[in-house]
Amino acid sequence: MDIRLISTLTPDDEARVAAAICAVVAPLLDHLTIAYTIRIETTDGQVFEHHNAPVVSVAVPSNAAAT
């Protein structure tokens, strides 16, 4: 998914909004069992990024034959 936001914010305001978006969205996505990266790049080149790759355990049946 790629989301783009075009606005008339100043560079300073963009940085504040980008940081706030990361702070709000990351905890919501962290509850899901998906790997993701949030990356927000402002017009003045600042990058705000958060990523998560949850560890998923796979159950192996106890009667599985060893090879």
C-alpha positions in Angstrom: 0.0 0.0 0.0 1.4 3.4 -0.9 -0.3 6.5 0.5 0.6 10.0 -0.6 -0.5 13.2 1.1 -0.2 16.5 -0.8 -0.7 19.6 1.4 0.1 23.2 1.8 2.0 22.7 5.1 5.2 24.4 5.7 8.3 22.2 6.0 8.3 22.6 9.8 4.6 21.7 10.0 5.2 18.7 7.7 7.8 17.4 10.1 5.5 17.8 13.1 2.6 16.1 11.2 4.8 13.3 9.9 6.1 12.5 13.4 2.6 12.6 14.8 1.3 10.2 12.1 4.1 7.7 12.8 3.4 8.0 16.6 -0.3 7.2 16.1 -0.2 4.6 13.3 2.7 2.5 14.5 1.1 1.3 17.7 -2.1 0.4 15.8 -0.2 -1.7 13.2 2.0 -3.3 15.9 -1.1 -5.2 17.2 -1.4 -6.9 13.8 0.7 -10.0 12.9 1.9 -8.4 9.7 5.3 -7.1 8.6 5.2 -3.4 7.6 7.2 -0.3 7.2 5.9 3.2 7.6 8.0 5.7 5.8 7.2 9.4 5.5 9.5 11.7 3.6 8.8 15.4 3.8 9.4 17.9 1.0 12.6 19.1 2.7 14.0 15.5 2.8 13.4 14.5 6.4 12.4 10.9 6.8 10.3 9.4 9.5 10.2 5.6 9.6 9.0 2.8 11.7 8.9 -0.9 10.9 7.9 -4.1 12.5 8.3 -7.8 11.5 6.6 -9.9 14.1 8.0 -13.3 14.9 5.5 -16.0 14.0 5.9 -19.4 15.6 5.0 -22.4 13.6 3.7 -25.4 15.5 5.3 -28.7 14.4 3.1 -31.8 15.1 4.7 -34.1 17.7 4.1 -37.1 15.4 6.1 -35.6 12.5 8.7 -38.0 11.2 12.3 -36.9 11.7 14.4 -36.9 8.5 
